[in-house]
Structure formats: structure tokens, C-alpha cells
Amino acid sequence: MSEQSESDRHQHKNALAVSLIEANNLYRSYRNIAAVDGISFRVETGETYGLLGPNGAGKTTTMRMLSGLTPVDSGTLRVAGIDVVQDSRSVREIMGVVTQHDGLDAGLTVYQNLFLYGFLIGLSKSSAQKRTHEVLEFFNLRDRSKANVYELSGGMKRRLAIARSMMSSPTVIVLDEPSTGLDPQSRNRVWEELAILKESGVTVVLSTHYMEEAATLCDRLSIMDRGKILDEGTPDQMILRYAPKEVAQIRVAPGSLRRVRDYLNKHEIPFREVGALLSVTGDRGANPDISELNGITGVKASYRAGNLEDVFLTLTGRELRDG
Amino acid sequence: MTFSSNEVFKIRLRSITGIWLRHAVAFIRYWKFVITWVLVEPVIVLVAVGFGIGKLVNSVEGADSYAEFVTPGLIMGSAMFHALFETSWNAYNRIENDVYETALTAPITVVEVTLGDVLWAVTRSIMTTIGVASVAVAFGWLDGWLAFGILIPSAMVGVLFGTMGFLFSAIAPHTTFLTIVFTLIATPLYFFSGSFFPLSTLPDWVEPIAWLMPLTPGVHIARGFALGHLDITHLWAAVYMIGLTIVMWPLVIYLLKRRLVK
């Protein structure tokens, strides 16, 4: 590192009051198809930032670029002032990474997975042992330390992968879909632990296609679709901006589905269908009268508040879960 | 996609030993099974060939018995199999099971991961060499202090074939593809590298080709140490092996990066 860039880095920090991650116009394509198509975002120290979008939105590619696991085609990416393109190794010194498939070593025990990773990143034998015990404790995996990886439940595997990313006591951790594939109970546990990590000062960047996850964990999030970031803000801001206040949900017995559809179409009430569940959003704020539908057998209407799912729908015209 | 200056000039020893230690720990966990290949299998071949075929062969150039002639060849064959298997078959599974991907989330580089793997391949070559050589010593087919020198070609075979294995694991679309490593590479080399018979018995036009095969110089050097006869040809053989390794290395790194950093 030359003196020049050292002082650049210093000035940079002073001028911009330290954004931990600064991504500008990031671009990455595979066989001429843009996976990430010129996105820019910033993550501040200590916050939890989320990329919310369906499968194929470019979230994983973005997460991988942050740690240098995927090369950046163009654009600039800095983490703690370090250029990821030039020196991703130095970035990984301060970053914990949890990849989408856990990447646990099936040939090793829980303890060995952690200890050997600690040794690999350069900890001495005794500090790797000490740190292994600390993270086993924190993630409540102590009594499983001698277990083989294949004996663990999905939730434990995910927590072990997060535990491993904490071996280096990183200032920022990057998690690609931390609760995908987990049952609700394990998911809550992962969320709880991530919240505690955040509270201890760790900056968290995560990608997800669960709007509950984004709403629960993220201070700020961006909605990502087809390689682009559509908008960014706190979950509340985004809901206020793009979601209706109230959404009517109509559960319809299959026999009555046609009558309900015809009714809504006749009255020009916009709706969307997910299985046997119809959601009526109306125009933003407007609350269409659907009381007549209650007369039809097998119809049950209820109301819920607008959420990030609706935000995504407004921005893209599609369901988050459609992929 | 080629070497960046950061990777070549800032290689960290810890990254390499860290990878090596992971393999060693995984190996030790399953040693009861692996040992059958490190020791039992090559010793069976050694005994069968030494006692069985040895009875039928009266004399081989430079050796007192056929068993003495074949011992260094079998040891090198075993060293080759272990190194090649480690970085083709095992490395392929590590690619597929994200072991390398996880390693690369640590502050280490593809070059360091590869070096750690090759170091482990060499370790396996040396393990099988020590095992089989000890049995040969017990039978009286290997003796003299010079025999310890066999560890040198054994390590070189480990580096060469440990590097070569990645050429296959880095491009393999599935495990069945790796079958060709054994059917088209390892097995022909095992039999046509001067292990079982002197290359001079081959047809005239085949002999020079056999000398160029990558295992041949290893067998040549090992036999030099085993029979206590070394000359300048053994030095050339060493130079040839090192040269082959150096030529393969950049290609291995290129292919692995293409597979792992994407």
C-alpha cells in the first residue's frame, strides 16, 4: 500500500463520515447476461442492511462480490476503505462470510469445523481453541461440539456456519439467505442470534427473499430485481411509500373461485391470486367494498396491513415468491 | 485470471499449513479405512509380485533378484496413485461440497489452497512410501542407508502428480469423468514406467515414449537409490520431473480459478 493511497483512504473517511461499505455501479455478467446490473448502495457501521428480492435477482452475486468470491466486472467496491477488487484478502480479514449452502466440512466434527477455520485464518492454536469455545457458547452448540456435521439439524448447521464466520471476530458479516430452508422455529433462533450480534456492534449485510426476515432484522433494505436495485429505505419507509395501508385477503373454496373472480372483474377491483388466496389491494389507500362477497359460500375475507411483499408487487408487478 | 502479484509474492505459510492440517485431521478421523490403501493394498501387490513372479524371473539387469528390482517401482506406483487420487477424486469432492469455497471466505488465496493440497498429496505419497518400504526391508528386498533416498523421488512424484490431479478435478463435470484419471493415466503409467520390467524390453519405437512418461523418471531415481547406483541420468530425471511440474502449475491455477472464483 503506497503512502498516496493511504492518505487517500484517510481523506475519504473524513469526507464521508465512514460508510463501511460503498458500492458504486457494480456490474457483473455471465455469458453476456447481467446478473448484477449497475447497483450502488452504502452500508453504515453497525447497521443491518438487507437485499430483498426473488431468486435470480442478483443477490447472491452481490453478496459474493463483497468478499471477493466473485470478481467485479466494473464499478467500485470498498469495504472499510479497502478496495475489494485490488485487495479482497484484506477485506476478508475483517469480514465474516456465510455462503448460501453453509459450506460445512462433512468430514469433520462441529468443533473441528470451527477450530480448523480459526487456524486457517491465522489464529494461534491456543487462541483458535479459545475462540472456538466462545462461539460454541454463543451459538449454544457446546453440547454438540463432538457431533459430526451430518448429524446436525438444518438450523444447527446454519448456526454453525454463522458461528464459523465469527471465528475471526469480524466487524462485518455477510450472509446469503441466512434462513432459507429452515423451519420457523430455527429461523427465529437465527434471527435472535443475528440481532444479538448486531447489538454487539457487528455490521450485518444479508440477502433474503423472505419479507418477514427483512422486516424483522433490517435497519435499511433495498428491493432488488433483475440485477437492479429498485429503491432503498427503512422497512417502514418502503411500506409507506409503496404498499397499501390495508389489504383484504379472501380465502375461497375452489367451487366458488370462479364467482369471486367474476365479481371482482365486473367491479374492476384489482386482485392477485396465490393458490386459493386472493389479495385485494385496491389502489393505494383506497379500500374497495367487498362486503357482498361474504354472501358467497366458502368465502372468508380478512384484512391485514400492507407489508414488504406488497412493496415488491408495486415495484415489479410480480410476487416476491414467484422468483 | 492469471497470477496477480499479491498472490505470488505474498504467500502466507499459515494458509498452506491450515489447509494441510484440515486434510490431516480428516485423514486421521478415518485412518482405519484409508490405511488399507496406504499400506495393505500395495503390500499385497508387493508380496504377490515379489514372491510369485519373482520365482519365475531369473535375473533382471542391475538387481540381485526380481523382488529387489520391482520394489522401488511399486513404491513409486503407490506414491503416484495416492497423490493423483488426492487432488483428482478428493479435490473434486471438496469442490462440490464447498470445502474450497469456505476456505476462500477466509483471507487466503486460490494459490495457497492449491499449495496446501499439493503439500498434503506429497504427505500421502511419503506415508505410503514409508509403509511399503518398511515391509520390503523386512523381506530383505530393500537395504542400505541409500534406500532412505527413495523419499526424495517419492516427494517429487507427490508434487508432480498432486499438481496433475487438479487438471482433472478442475474441469470434471461429474465424478464419472474422473474414471479416466485412473484408466487412461494412472494404470498405464503404473505398468509402463519401468516398474515391473526394464524399459529396454519394450519395442524400440515404444522405449523413448516410455521414457517421457511422467512416472518413469521417478521410478528411475528410486531404483538408483534402492540398488545403490546413482549417476548423471538420475539428475536429468529429476530436472525433467521438476520441469513438468512447473509447466503444469499455471494451468492448474487458471483452471481452478475458473472453477472456484465465479
Interface residues (C-beta under 8 A of the other chain):
Chain A: S67 G68 L69 T70 P71 D87 R89 S90 R92 E93 G96 V97 T99 H101 D102 G103 L104 D105 A106 G107 L108 Q112 L116 Y117 F119 L120 I121 G122 R164 S165 S168
Chain B: N6 K10 R12 R14 S15 G18 I19 L21 R22 V25 A26 R29 Y30 N97 D98 V99 E101 T102 A103 L104 T105 A106 P107 I108 T109 V261 K262
